[in-house]
Amino acid sequence: MSTAYSYACKDCEGMESCPGKVVAATIDEVWKLMELHAVIAHGEDPGAWDDETRGYLKTLIRPA
Ligand SMILES: [Zn+2]
């Protein structure tokens, strides 16, 4: 039995046109990949995400 989690960028408000998606075995890994995606694809600074933003993004991580 395997467990996986995924994040689809298009689920994020305002990112509907982004095809980016990450899948990993743990939520921690999904977070790292999400942050990397945000930097590379959107020029964002994950270090600047506040608790509200992180809380919202966390709701977008789903069992894959
Ligand atoms: Zn994206």
PDB file of the backbone (N, CA, C, O) and the ligand in Angstrom, with CONECT records:
HET     ZN  A 101       1
ATOM      1  N   MET A   1       0.848  -1.193   0.000  1.00  0.00           N
ATOM      2  CA  MET A   1       0.000   0.000   0.000  1.00  0.00           C
ATOM      3  C   MET A   1       0.884   1.244   0.000  1.00  0.00           C
ATOM      4  O   MET A   1       1.769   1.399   0.842  1.00  0.00           O
ATOM      5  N   SER A   2       0.629   2.105  -0.942  1.00  0.00           N
ATOM      6  CA  SER A   2       1.442   3.314  -1.011  1.00  0.00           C
ATOM      7  C   SER A   2       0.573   4.547  -0.784  1.00  0.00           C
ATOM      8  O   SER A   2      -0.621   4.575  -1.084  1.00  0.00           O
ATOM      9  N   THR A   3       1.227   5.545  -0.247  1.00  0.00           N
ATOM     10  CA  THR A   3       0.532   6.798   0.016  1.00  0.00           C
ATOM     11  C   THR A   3       1.200   7.892  -0.795  1.00  0.00           C
ATOM     12  O   THR A   3       2.422   7.908  -0.947  1.00  0.00           O
ATOM     13  N   ALA A   4       0.404   8.795  -1.309  1.00  0.00           N
ATOM     14  CA  ALA A   4       0.981   9.913  -2.042  1.00  0.00           C
ATOM     15  C   ALA A   4       0.085  11.130  -1.882  1.00  0.00           C
ATOM     16  O   ALA A   4      -1.114  11.024  -1.623  1.00  0.00           O
ATOM     17  N   TYR A   5       0.701  12.269  -2.042  1.00  0.00           N
ATOM     18  CA  TYR A   5      -0.036  13.527  -1.967  1.00  0.00           C
ATOM     19  C   TYR A   5       0.282  14.349  -3.203  1.00  0.00           C
ATOM     20  O   TYR A   5       1.371  14.258  -3.769  1.00  0.00           O
ATOM     21  N   SER A   6      -0.689  15.150  -3.608  1.00  0.00           N
ATOM     22  CA  SER A   6      -0.464  15.959  -4.799  1.00  0.00           C
ATOM     23  C   SER A   6      -0.959  17.383  -4.581  1.00  0.00           C
ATOM     24  O   SER A   6      -1.806  17.664  -3.733  1.00  0.00           O
ATOM     25  N   TYR A   7      -0.389  18.256  -5.385  1.00  0.00           N
ATOM     26  CA  TYR A   7      -0.827  19.657  -5.413  1.00  0.00           C
ATOM     27  C   TYR A   7      -0.906  20.070  -6.872  1.00  0.00           C
ATOM     28  O   TYR A   7       0.068  19.942  -7.615  1.00  0.00           O
ATOM     29  N   ALA A   8      -2.059  20.562  -7.276  1.00  0.00           N
ATOM     30  CA  ALA A   8      -2.237  21.058  -8.639  1.00  0.00           C
ATOM     31  C   ALA A   8      -2.340  22.575  -8.574  1.00  0.00           C
ATOM     32  O   ALA A   8      -3.240  23.126  -7.940  1.00  0.00           O
ATOM     33  N   CYS A   9      -1.409  23.233  -9.239  1.00  0.00           N
ATOM     34  CA  CYS A   9      -1.350  24.693  -9.144  1.00  0.00           C
ATOM     35  C   CYS A   9      -2.646  25.347  -9.630  1.00  0.00           C
ATOM     36  O   CYS A   9      -3.033  26.406  -9.137  1.00  0.00           O
ATOM     37  N   LYS A  10      -3.311  24.716 -10.595  1.00  0.00           N
ATOM     38  CA  LYS A  10      -4.526  25.317 -11.142  1.00  0.00           C
ATOM     39  C   LYS A  10      -5.657  25.391 -10.118  1.00  0.00           C
ATOM     40  O   LYS A  10      -6.619  26.137 -10.301  1.00  0.00           O
ATOM     41  N   ASP A  11      -5.535  24.603  -9.023  1.00  0.00           N
ATOM     42  CA  ASP A  11      -6.547  24.666  -7.962  1.00  0.00           C
ATOM     43  C   ASP A  11      -6.420  25.943  -7.137  1.00  0.00           C
ATOM     44  O   ASP A  11      -7.334  26.328  -6.407  1.00  0.00           O
ATOM     45  N   CYS A  12      -5.263  26.587  -7.273  1.00  0.00           N
ATOM     46  CA  CYS A  12      -5.013  27.805  -6.506  1.00  0.00           C
ATOM     47  C   CYS A  12      -5.680  28.990  -7.204  1.00  0.00           C
ATOM     48  O   CYS A  12      -5.587  29.157  -8.420  1.00  0.00           O
ATOM     49  N   GLU A  13      -6.352  29.802  -6.397  1.00  0.00           N
ATOM     50  CA  GLU A  13      -7.053  30.954  -6.931  1.00  0.00           C
ATOM     51  C   GLU A  13      -6.103  31.843  -7.745  1.00  0.00           C
ATOM     52  O   GLU A  13      -5.052  32.250  -7.250  1.00  0.00           O
ATOM     53  N   GLY A  14      -6.473  32.133  -8.969  1.00  0.00           N
ATOM     54  CA  GLY A  14      -5.667  32.981  -9.825  1.00  0.00           C
ATOM     55  C   GLY A  14      -4.656  32.226 -10.666  1.00  0.00           C
ATOM     56  O   GLY A  14      -3.994  32.815 -11.520  1.00  0.00           O
ATOM     57  N   MET A  15      -4.528  30.912 -10.428  1.00  0.00           N
ATOM     58  CA  MET A  15      -3.521  30.105 -11.137  1.00  0.00           C
ATOM     59  C   MET A  15      -4.180  29.099 -12.079  1.00  0.00           C
ATOM     60  O   MET A  15      -3.565  28.103 -12.459  1.00  0.00           O
ATOM     61  N   GLU A  16      -5.414  29.359 -12.447  1.00  0.00           N
ATOM     62  CA  GLU A  16      -6.193  28.388 -13.223  1.00  0.00           C
ATOM     63  C   GLU A  16      -5.512  27.974 -14.528  1.00  0.00           C
ATOM     64  O   GLU A  16      -5.751  26.871 -15.021  1.00  0.00           O
ATOM     65  N   SER A  17      -4.681  28.828 -15.087  1.00  0.00           N
ATOM     66  CA  SER A  17      -4.057  28.508 -16.379  1.00  0.00           C
ATOM     67  C   SER A  17      -2.719  27.797 -16.223  1.00  0.00           C
ATOM     68  O   SER A  17      -2.080  27.465 -17.221  1.00  0.00           O
ATOM     69  N   CYS A  18      -2.282  27.556 -14.976  1.00  0.00           N
ATOM     70  CA  CYS A  18      -0.977  26.915 -14.767  1.00  0.00           C
ATOM     71  C   CYS A  18      -1.113  25.399 -14.792  1.00  0.00           C
ATOM     72  O   CYS A  18      -1.935  24.843 -14.063  1.00  0.00           O
ATOM     73  N   PRO A  19      -0.308  24.709 -15.632  1.00  0.00           N
ATOM     74  CA  PRO A  19      -0.373  23.254 -15.720  1.00  0.00           C
ATOM     75  C   PRO A  19       0.475  22.559 -14.645  1.00  0.00           C
ATOM     76  O   PRO A  19       0.511  21.330 -14.585  1.00  0.00           O
ATOM     77  N   GLY A  20       1.144  23.328 -13.813  1.00  0.00           N
ATOM     78  CA  GLY A  20       2.055  22.741 -12.840  1.00  0.00           C
ATOM     79  C   GLY A  20       1.357  21.849 -11.829  1.00  0.00           C
ATOM     80  O   GLY A  20       0.303  22.191 -11.293  1.00  0.00           O
ATOM     81  N   LYS A  21       1.970  20.692 -11.579  1.00  0.00           N
ATOM     82  CA  LYS A  21       1.421  19.758 -10.593  1.00  0.00           C
ATOM     83  C   LYS A  21       2.566  18.993  -9.964  1.00  0.00           C
ATOM     84  O   LYS A  21       3.512  18.612 -10.654  1.00  0.00           O
ATOM     85  N   VAL A  22       2.493  18.766  -8.675  1.00  0.00           N
ATOM     86  CA  VAL A  22       3.539  17.982  -8.018  1.00  0.00           C
ATOM     87  C   VAL A  22       2.905  16.824  -7.264  1.00  0.00           C
ATOM     88  O   VAL A  22       1.792  16.930  -6.750  1.00  0.00           O
ATOM     89  N   VAL A  23       3.638  15.714  -7.209  1.00  0.00           N
ATOM     90  CA  VAL A  23       3.197  14.525  -6.486  1.00  0.00           C
ATOM     91  C   VAL A  23       4.381  14.012  -5.683  1.00  0.00           C
ATOM     92  O   VAL A  23       5.499  13.949  -6.194  1.00  0.00           O
ATOM     93  N   ALA A  24       4.143  13.647  -4.435  1.00  0.00           N
ATOM     94  CA  ALA A  24       5.221  13.098  -3.618  1.00  0.00           C
ATOM     95  C   ALA A  24       4.619  12.210  -2.539  1.00  0.00           C
ATOM     96  O   ALA A  24       3.409  12.201  -2.311  1.00  0.00           O
ATOM     97  N   ALA A  25       5.500  11.464  -1.882  1.00  0.00           N
ATOM     98  CA  ALA A  25       5.034  10.497  -0.882  1.00  0.00           C
ATOM     99  C   ALA A  25       4.606  11.156   0.416  1.00  0.00           C
ATOM    100  O   ALA A  25       3.783  10.614   1.153  1.00  0.00           O
ATOM    101  N   THR A  26       5.164  12.323   0.695  1.00  0.00           N
ATOM    102  CA  THR A  26       4.837  12.981   1.959  1.00  0.00           C
ATOM    103  C   THR A  26       4.404  14.425   1.713  1.00  0.00           C
ATOM    104  O   THR A  26       4.750  15.031   0.699  1.00  0.00           O
ATOM    105  N   ILE A  27       3.642  14.958   2.665  1.00  0.00           N
ATOM    106  CA  ILE A  27       3.204  16.347   2.560  1.00  0.00           C
ATOM    107  C   ILE A  27       4.408  17.293   2.612  1.00  0.00           C
ATOM    108  O   ILE A  27       4.441  18.316   1.928  1.00  0.00           O
ATOM    109  N   ASP A  28       5.396  16.930   3.438  1.00  0.00           N
ATOM    110  CA  ASP A  28       6.597  17.771   3.518  1.00  0.00           C
ATOM    111  C   ASP A  28       7.272  17.916   2.158  1.00  0.00           C
ATOM    112  O   ASP A  28       7.705  19.005   1.778  1.00  0.00           O
ATOM    113  N   GLU A  29       7.355  16.801   1.431  1.00  0.00           N
ATOM    114  CA  GLU A  29       8.003  16.854   0.120  1.00  0.00           C
ATOM    115  C   GLU A  29       7.157  17.664  -0.854  1.00  0.00           C
ATOM    116  O   GLU A  29       7.692  18.434  -1.651  1.00  0.00           O
ATOM    117  N   VAL A  30       5.829  17.492  -0.793  1.00  0.00           N
ATOM    118  CA  VAL A  30       4.957  18.290  -1.658  1.00  0.00           C
ATOM    119  C   VAL A  30       5.177  19.778  -1.391  1.00  0.00           C
ATOM    120  O   VAL A  30       5.235  20.575  -2.327  1.00  0.00           O
ATOM    121  N   TRP A  31       5.297  20.152  -0.122  1.00  0.00           N
ATOM    122  CA  TRP A  31       5.544  21.556   0.213  1.00  0.00           C
ATOM    123  C   TRP A  31       6.808  22.077  -0.465  1.00  0.00           C
ATOM    124  O   TRP A  31       6.812  23.153  -1.063  1.00  0.00           O
ATOM    125  N   LYS A  32       7.890  21.283  -0.358  1.00  0.00           N
ATOM    126  CA  LYS A  32       9.162  21.713  -0.956  1.00  0.00           C
ATOM    127  C   LYS A  32       9.021  21.894  -2.465  1.00  0.00           C
ATOM    128  O   LYS A  32       9.534  22.854  -3.041  1.00  0.00           O
ATOM    129  N   LEU A  33       8.313  20.947  -3.095  1.00  0.00           N
ATOM    130  CA  LEU A  33       8.149  21.021  -4.547  1.00  0.00           C
ATOM    131  C   LEU A  33       7.227  22.185  -4.930  1.00  0.00           C
ATOM    132  O   LEU A  33       7.431  22.840  -5.953  1.00  0.00           O
ATOM    133  N   MET A  34       6.221  22.430  -4.105  1.00  0.00           N
ATOM    134  CA  MET A  34       5.329  23.581  -4.330  1.00  0.00           C
ATOM    135  C   MET A  34       6.114  24.884  -4.282  1.00  0.00           C
ATOM    136  O   MET A  34       5.940  25.769  -5.119  1.00  0.00           O
ATOM    137  N   GLU A  35       6.985  24.978  -3.277  1.00  0.00           N
ATOM    138  CA  GLU A  35       7.782  26.199  -3.121  1.00  0.00           C
ATOM    139  C   GLU A  35       8.717  26.383  -4.316  1.00  0.00           C
ATOM    140  O   GLU A  35       8.875  27.486  -4.839  1.00  0.00           O
ATOM    141  N   LEU A  36       9.328  25.281  -4.732  1.00  0.00           N
ATOM    142  CA  LEU A  36      10.224  25.338  -5.891  1.00  0.00           C
ATOM    143  C   LEU A  36       9.441  25.767  -7.136  1.00  0.00           C
ATOM    144  O   LEU A  36       9.902  26.603  -7.913  1.00  0.00           O
ATOM    145  N   HIS A  37       8.263  25.187  -7.311  1.00  0.00           N
ATOM    146  CA  HIS A  37       7.416  25.550  -8.448  1.00  0.00           C
ATOM    147  C   HIS A  37       7.057  27.039  -8.406  1.00  0.00           C
ATOM    148  O   HIS A  37       7.107  27.730  -9.423  1.00  0.00           O
ATOM    149  N   ALA A  38       6.701  27.511  -7.233  1.00  0.00           N
ATOM    150  CA  ALA A  38       6.305  28.916  -7.102  1.00  0.00           C
ATOM    151  C   ALA A  38       7.454  29.853  -7.484  1.00  0.00           C
ATOM    152  O   ALA A  38       7.240  30.891  -8.110  1.00  0.00           O
ATOM    153  N   VAL A  39       8.679  29.469  -7.097  1.00  0.00           N
ATOM    154  CA  VAL A  39       9.852  30.284  -7.413  1.00  0.00           C
ATOM    155  C   VAL A  39      10.117  30.279  -8.913  1.00  0.00           C
ATOM    156  O   VAL A  39      10.260  31.332  -9.534  1.00  0.00           O
ATOM    157  N   ILE A  40      10.179  29.077  -9.488  1.00  0.00           N
ATOM    158  CA  ILE A  40      10.579  28.947 -10.889  1.00  0.00           C
ATOM    159  C   ILE A  40       9.478  29.401 -11.842  1.00  0.00           C
ATOM    160  O   ILE A  40       9.743  30.126 -12.801  1.00  0.00           O
ATOM    161  N   ALA A  41       8.243  28.975 -11.581  1.00  0.00           N
ATOM    162  CA  ALA A  41       7.158  29.261 -12.519  1.00  0.00           C
ATOM    163  C   ALA A  41       6.520  30.625 -12.298  1.00  0.00           C
ATOM    164  O   ALA A  41       6.016  31.234 -13.242  1.00  0.00           O
ATOM    165  N   HIS A  42       6.539  31.105 -11.070  1.00  0.00           N
ATOM    166  CA  HIS A  42       5.788  32.326 -10.782  1.00  0.00           C
ATOM    167  C   HIS A  42       6.624  33.438 -10.165  1.00  0.00           C
ATOM    168  O   HIS A  42       6.107  34.513  -9.859  1.00  0.00           O
ATOM    169  N   GLY A  43       7.921  33.179  -9.982  1.00  0.00           N
ATOM    170  CA  GLY A  43       8.786  34.225  -9.441  1.00  0.00           C
ATOM    171  C   GLY A  43       8.390  34.661  -8.046  1.00  0.00           C
ATOM    172  O   GLY A  43       8.658  35.792  -7.640  1.00  0.00           O
ATOM    173  N   GLU A  44       7.748  33.759  -7.310  1.00  0.00           N
ATOM    174  CA  GLU A  44       7.321  34.096  -5.957  1.00  0.00           C
ATOM    175  C   GLU A  44       8.424  33.806  -4.948  1.00  0.00           C
ATOM    176  O   GLU A  44       9.369  33.071  -5.232  1.00  0.00           O
ATOM    177  N   ASP A  45       8.285  34.398  -3.767  1.00  0.00           N
ATOM    178  CA  ASP A  45       9.212  34.141  -2.672  1.00  0.00           C
ATOM    179  C   ASP A  45       8.437  33.430  -1.556  1.00  0.00           C
ATOM    180  O   ASP A  45       7.742  34.073  -0.770  1.00  0.00           O
ATOM    181  N   PRO A  46       8.562  32.097  -1.492  1.00  0.00           N
ATOM    182  CA  PRO A  46       7.811  31.351  -0.476  1.00  0.00           C
ATOM    183  C   PRO A  46       8.110  31.819   0.944  1.00  0.00           C
ATOM    184  O   PRO A  46       7.285  31.673   1.846  1.00  0.00           O
ATOM    185  N   GLY A  47       9.293  32.378   1.128  1.00  0.00           N
ATOM    186  CA  GLY A  47       9.642  32.885   2.452  1.00  0.00           C
ATOM    187  C   GLY A  47       8.752  34.042   2.875  1.00  0.00           C
ATOM    188  O   GLY A  47       8.682  34.393   4.053  1.00  0.00           O
ATOM    189  N   ALA A  48       8.069  34.633   1.890  1.00  0.00           N
ATOM    190  CA  ALA A  48       7.204  35.778   2.170  1.00  0.00           C
ATOM    191  C   ALA A  48       5.739  35.366   2.357  1.00  0.00           C
ATOM    192  O   ALA A  48       4.884  36.202   2.646  1.00  0.00           O
ATOM    193  N   TRP A  49       5.462  34.070   2.188  1.00  0.00           N
ATOM    194  CA  TRP A  49       4.083  33.613   2.374  1.00  0.00           C
ATOM    195  C   TRP A  49       3.702  33.736   3.848  1.00  0.00           C
ATOM    196  O   TRP A  49       4.430  33.277   4.728  1.00  0.00           O
ATOM    197  N   ASP A  50       2.568  34.351   4.102  1.00  0.00           N
ATOM    198  CA  ASP A  50       2.137  34.467   5.495  1.00  0.00           C
ATOM    199  C   ASP A  50       1.325  33.233   5.904  1.00  0.00           C
ATOM    200  O   ASP A  50       1.085  32.338   5.093  1.00  0.00           O
ATOM    201  N   ASP A  51       0.912  33.202   7.158  1.00  0.00           N
ATOM    202  CA  ASP A  51       0.196  32.031   7.683  1.00  0.00           C
ATOM    203  C   ASP A  51      -1.102  31.787   6.926  1.00  0.00           C
ATOM    204  O   ASP A  51      -1.492  30.641   6.704  1.00  0.00           O
ATOM    205  N   GLU A  52      -1.770  32.869   6.531  1.00  0.00           N
ATOM    206  CA  GLU A  52      -3.034  32.727   5.811  1.00  0.00           C
ATOM    207  C   GLU A  52      -2.792  32.052   4.457  1.00  0.00           C
ATOM    208  O   GLU A  52      -3.534  31.155   4.058  1.00  0.00           O
ATOM    209  N   THR A  53      -1.746  32.497   3.761  1.00  0.00           N
ATOM    210  CA  THR A  53      -1.418  31.914   2.464  1.00  0.00           C
ATOM    211  C   THR A  53      -1.036  30.446   2.616  1.00  0.00           C
ATOM    212  O   THR A  53      -1.477  29.598   1.840  1.00  0.00           O
ATOM    213  N   ARG A  54      -0.215  30.154   3.616  1.00  0.00           N
ATOM    214  CA  ARG A  54       0.204  28.769   3.843  1.00  0.00           C
ATOM    215  C   ARG A  54      -0.990  27.896   4.231  1.00  0.00           C
ATOM    216  O   ARG A  54      -1.093  26.745   3.807  1.00  0.00           O
ATOM    217  N   GLY A  55      -1.877  28.451   5.032  1.00  0.00           N
ATOM    218  CA  GLY A  55      -3.064  27.704   5.422  1.00  0.00           C
ATOM    219  C   GLY A  55      -3.936  27.388   4.228  1.00  0.00           C
ATOM    220  O   GLY A  55      -4.485  26.293   4.108  1.00  0.00           O
ATOM    221  N   TYR A  56      -4.057  28.380   3.335  1.00  0.00           N
ATOM    222  CA  TYR A  56      -4.856  28.174   2.124  1.00  0.00           C
ATOM    223  C   TYR A  56      -4.208  27.126   1.232  1.00  0.00           C
ATOM    224  O   TYR A  56      -4.882  26.214   0.752  1.00  0.00           O
ATOM    225  N   LEU A  57      -2.909  27.250   1.009  1.00  0.00           N
ATOM    226  CA  LEU A  57      -2.207  26.296   0.136  1.00  0.00           C
ATOM    227  C   LEU A  57      -2.289  24.876   0.694  1.00  0.00           C
ATOM    228  O   LEU A  57      -2.378  23.903  -0.055  1.00  0.00           O
ATOM    229  N   LYS A  58      -2.258  24.779   2.005  1.00  0.00           N
ATOM    230  CA  LYS A  58      -2.299  23.460   2.642  1.00  0.00           C
ATOM    231  C   LYS A  58      -3.620  22.746   2.305  1.00  0.00           C
ATOM    232  O   LYS A  58      -3.650  21.523   2.171  1.00  0.00           O
ATOM    233  N   THR A  59      -4.700  23.513   2.170  1.00  0.00           N
ATOM    234  CA  THR A  59      -5.991  22.891   1.845  1.00  0.00           C
ATOM    235  C   THR A  59      -5.990  22.342   0.423  1.00  0.00           C
ATOM    236  O   THR A  59      -6.865  21.554   0.065  1.00  0.00           O
ATOM    237  N   LEU A  60      -5.025  22.747  -0.387  1.00  0.00           N
ATOM    238  CA  LEU A  60      -4.968  22.310  -1.781  1.00  0.00           C
ATOM    239  C   LEU A  60      -4.153  21.036  -1.974  1.00  0.00           C
ATOM    240  O   LEU A  60      -4.138  20.459  -3.062  1.00  0.00           O
ATOM    241  N   ILE A  61      -3.473  20.600  -0.911  1.00  0.00           N
ATOM    242  CA  ILE A  61      -2.714  19.346  -0.974  1.00  0.00           C
ATOM    243  C   ILE A  61      -3.681  18.199  -0.715  1.00  0.00           C
ATOM    244  O   ILE A  61      -4.329  18.136   0.329  1.00  0.00           O
ATOM    245  N   ARG A  62      -3.763  17.307  -1.673  1.00  0.00           N
ATOM    246  CA  ARG A  62      -4.754  16.228  -1.596  1.00  0.00           C
ATOM    247  C   ARG A  62      -4.087  14.862  -1.695  1.00  0.00           C
ATOM    248  O   ARG A  62      -3.019  14.722  -2.292  1.00  0.00           O
ATOM    249  N   PRO A  63      -4.726  13.859  -1.105  1.00  0.00           N
ATOM    250  CA  PRO A  63      -4.234  12.502  -1.342  1.00  0.00           C
ATOM    251  C   PRO A  63      -4.291  12.222  -2.837  1.00  0.00           C
ATOM    252  O   PRO A  63      -5.297  12.497  -3.491  1.00  0.00           O
ATOM    253  N   ALA A  64      -3.210  11.676  -3.370  1.00  0.00           N
ATOM    254  CA  ALA A  64      -3.167  11.451  -4.824  1.00  0.00           C
ATOM    255  C   ALA A  64      -3.755  10.087  -5.182  1.00  0.00           C
ATOM    256  O   ALA A  64      -3.802   9.725  -6.358  1.00  0.00           O
TER     257      ALA A  64
HETATM  258 ZN    ZN A 101       1.900  27.266 -11.093  1.00  0.00          ZN2+
END
